[in-house]
Amino acid sequence: MRNKPLFVTGIGTSVGKTIVSAVLCEQLKADYWKPVQSGDLDHSDSDQVRRLISNCRTIIHPETFRLNLAASPHQSARLEGIQINRDAFHLPVTDHQLLIEGAGGLFVPLASGFLMSDLITQLEAEVVLVVRDYLGCINHTLLSLHALATLQIPIRHLILNGNFNPDTKAIILEHIPAGSSWSQLPELARLDQGSVSNSPIQIAG
């Protein structure tokens, strides 16, 4: 039976979802898909993942929506006269594990009445939740975990990205649901194919 897609989301913006996605694509030899790219079209997340992986198996699938403004997708789409709707999203056809990277966190709006969490549910994916240590991250992490549980979205893995205060780490790990795993990605001294391929993140394929 083919593995369910893995959907990489974060507790907020700028927590390292794309770096984590590259690491997991390299480890699992998984395909990569960013359904919505909002801003940075000349240096997109797909471009960054392509640059950071070294295996020959991963396929980078094209985005469904490419939006110019670096803002919430619903705002970017409205300003460009584009309507994002549920029916536009279809899983890429592949025999590989598929890794999907979201934009922002769980409740980022794609359109009126259509949140990122709705897309995760529609795609029947399991979540990889990326957490970074900053003031407020405990609250954001526990809120994300609670939301996923309430929405009955399975949490496959939690990744602590970078260095963590021991007390913060301990509290977060107390709340990981049974059946979910976790790992920590140390702060990378450099960001290149070598550091990505040698990452200690472990997640079963």
C-alpha positions in Angstrom: 0.0 0.0 0.0 1.4 3.4 -1.0 2.4 5.7 1.9 0.1 8.7 2.5 1.5 12.0 1.4 3.5 13.9 4.0 2.4 17.5 4.4 5.1 19.8 5.9 3.5 22.7 7.8 4.8 24.9 10.6 3.7 26.7 13.7 4.1 30.0 11.8 6.1 31.6 9.0 10.0 31.4 8.8 10.3 28.3 10.9 12.3 26.3 8.3 9.7 24.3 6.4 11.6 24.4 3.1 14.9 23.3 4.7 13.1 20.5 6.5 11.4 19.5 3.2 14.8 19.3 1.4 16.1 17.1 4.2 13.2 14.7 4.1 13.2 14.6 0.3 16.8 13.6 0.4 16.3 11.0 3.2 13.2 9.4 1.8 14.0 10.0 -1.9 10.5 11.5 -1.9 9.0 13.7 -4.6 8.3 17.4 -3.7 5.3 19.5 -4.4 4.5 23.1 -3.3 0.9 23.6 -4.2 0.9 27.4 -3.7 4.0 29.6 -4.0 3.3 33.2 -2.9 6.1 35.5 -3.7 9.8 34.9 -4.6 8.9 33.3 -7.9 12.5 33.7 -9.2 13.8 32.0 -6.0 10.9 29.7 -5.1 10.8 27.0 -2.4 10.8 24.4 -5.2 14.1 26.0 -6.6 15.6 25.9 -3.1 14.7 22.2 -2.6 16.1 21.4 -6.1 19.4 23.1 -5.2 19.8 21.4 -1.8 19.1 17.8 -2.7 21.6 15.5 -4.4 19.7 12.3 -5.1 18.6 11.5 -8.6 15.2 10.1 -7.7 13.3 13.1 -6.3 10.9 14.8 -8.8 10.0 18.4 -8.2 6.4 18.8 -9.3 5.1 22.2 -10.6 3.1 24.4 -8.3 -0.6 24.6 -8.9 -0.6 28.4 -8.2 2.3 30.8 -8.6 1.5 34.2 -7.1 3.7 37.3 -7.3 3.0 39.0 -3.9 4.7 37.6 -0.8 1.6 37.6 1.3 -1.2 35.4 2.4 -2.3 33.4 -0.7 -5.8 34.6 -0.6 -4.6 38.2 -0.7 -2.0 37.6 -3.5 -4.6 35.7 -5.6 -7.2 38.5 -5.2 -4.8 41.2 -6.3 -3.9 39.2 -9.4 -7.5 38.3 -10.2 -7.0 34.6 -9.5 -9.6 32.4 -7.8 -8.1 29.6 -5.7 -10.6 26.8 -5.3 -10.5 23.3 -3.9 -11.1 21.6 -7.2 -7.8 23.0 -8.6 -5.7 20.8 -6.4 -4.8 17.2 -7.5 -2.0 15.1 -6.1 0.8 14.6 -8.6 0.9 11.1 -10.0 4.0 9.3 -8.6 5.2 5.9 -7.4 7.4 7.7 -4.8 6.6 9.0 -1.4 5.2 12.5 -1.9 6.2 15.4 0.3 4.0 18.5 0.2 5.1 21.8 1.6 2.4 24.3 2.7 2.6 28.1 3.0 2.8 29.4 6.5 0.8 27.6 9.2 -2.4 25.5 9.4 -4.9 28.4 9.3 -3.4 30.4 6.4 -6.3 31.2 4.1 -6.2 30.1 0.5 -9.5 31.6 -0.3 -12.7 32.6 1.6 -13.8 29.5 3.5 -10.7 27.5 2.4 -7.8 27.2 4.8 -4.5 25.3 4.6 -5.9 22.8 7.0 -8.8 22.1 4.6 -6.2 21.4 1.9 -4.4 18.9 4.1 -7.7 17.1 4.8 -8.6 17.1 1.1 -5.3 15.6 0.1 -5.6 13.0 2.9 -2.1 13.7 4.1 -0.2 13.2 7.3 1.4 16.2 8.9 5.1 16.9 9.6 5.0 19.8 12.0 8.0 22.1 12.1 8.8 24.0 15.2 11.4 26.7 15.9 12.4 28.1 19.3 11.2 31.7 19.8 9.2 33.6 22.5 5.7 32.2 22.0 6.6 29.0 20.2 5.2 26.8 23.0 1.8 28.4 22.7 1.9 28.2 18.9 3.0 24.6 19.0 0.4 23.5 21.4 -2.3 25.4 19.5 -1.2 23.7 16.3 -1.2 20.2 17.9 -4.6 20.9 19.4 -6.0 22.0 16.1 -4.7 19.0 14.3 -6.2 16.7 16.9 -9.5 18.5 16.7 -9.6 18.3 12.9 -8.6 14.6 13.1 -5.5 15.2 10.9 -2.9 12.6 11.7 0.5 14.0 13.0 3.2 11.8 11.6 6.3 13.6 12.9 7.3 16.7 14.8 10.6 18.4 14.0 12.4 20.8 16.3 14.3 22.9 13.9 17.5 24.5 15.4 18.7 25.0 18.9 16.1 24.8 21.8 15.9 26.0 25.4 15.8 22.7 27.4 12.6 23.8 29.2 10.9 24.7 26.0 11.8 21.5 24.4 10.6 19.4 27.4 7.2 21.1 27.5 6.7 20.6 23.7 7.7 16.9 23.8 5.2 16.3 26.7 2.4 17.2 24.3 3.3 15.1 21.2 0.4 12.7 20.7 0.8 9.0 21.1 1.8 7.3 17.9 3.7 10.4 16.6 7.5 10.6 16.5 9.9 13.5 16.7 13.4 14.5 15.9 15.6 17.6 16.1 17.5 19.3 13.3 20.5 21.1 14.7 21.3 24.6 13.5 23.2 24.1 10.2 26.5 26.0 10.0 26.0 26.1 6.2 23.1 25.3 3.9 24.2 23.1 1.1 23.8 19.5 -0.3 26.3 18.1 2.1 24.6 19.4 5.2 21.2 18.3 4.0 22.3 14.8 3.1 24.0 14.4 6.5 21.1 15.6 8.5 20.2 13.5 11.6 16.5 13.7 11.1 15.0 10.3 11.2 11.5 9.5 9.9 10.3 6.1 8.7 9.4 6.0 5.0 
